[in-house]
């Protein structure tokens, strides 16, 4: 697939979409290892790694664990930076996922486009629960703000972060992001802002990459 003049490789992570569903390996570091193997096998490095929501954590982990493979990061409303109020819900949300699987995930995410909802409902419950724990409750998780700030401070690659509201963007701006990083607020956009505003998204990413 092409993104302007660029080649784009889209990935179904393990347990998602058309990818196989092994018994384990659903934490951000596991997904990042899979991406590293794919990038190395295709010889595309260094890449601009793009991740939405959980994918934001995955590409950050990829950049930290395999810095030679990543030129820059684009994170779309990434699943890190939760404040204390949200962090207080982590345990309950994980318990709901373990009990109800994808149905709980749909409830937690709220309004979803029909195709996104159907894809989510096809994702095995244990994949969602282990992924959530890896992002938010495991010892090395960095979904909450204190841990996320420490992780982001270790990055060396520039980051373009797009948020749908100012409070989260203000927190991103307070972090020690690498030089040439940028945080953008799209007020009124939803969590799937790249789907809601595809043409502005392409223009934003292309414009930012041209500055690197």
C-alpha positions, 0 to 999 in steps of 0.5 A: 500500500502507498502513503503518498510516496511512501510504502505502508505495511499494515499488520494484524498483530498476533491474536488479531484480524487474520493472524494466528492465535497462539496461547500467549505472547500478547503484551506490548513487548511481545508484539514489538518483538513480532514487529521487529522480526517482520521489519528485519525479514522485509529489510525495510528498516529504519521505519516510521512506526505508526501505532493507534491506541494499544499500538502506541505502546507497541511502537514505543516498545519497538523503538526502545527495544530495537532502536536501530529499526525505527526512524520515527514514531507516530502515535495516535491517541496512544494508550499511555498517560492515564491519570490517577482517576483512570488508573483507579479503574484498571483492576475493574476493567481487567476483571471485566475483560477476563470475565466477559472478553470482547463484550467488555471491551466494547462496553469500555470503548463506547461508541464504535464504527460497525466494522471496528465493533465487529472486528473487536467482537471477533478477538478472543477474550484472553487476547484482550485481557492479557494485552490490557494487563500488559499495558496497565497492570503488569510490573513493567506496564507503562499505561499510567503517567508516572511509568509512561513519563519514564519510558518516553524519556528513554526514547531517542527517535522523534515522536508525532503524537496526536490527541483528541483533547487538550488535557492529554496533550498537555501531559504529553508536552510535559514529558521529556520527548526527543528533539523534533517531536510534536504533539498535536490536538484535534479538538472534537475528534474521537479516539479513532481520529485517523479514521475520522479525518483521514486526509488531514491525518495524511497531510499532518504526517507527511508534513511532519516527516518532511521536517525530519 
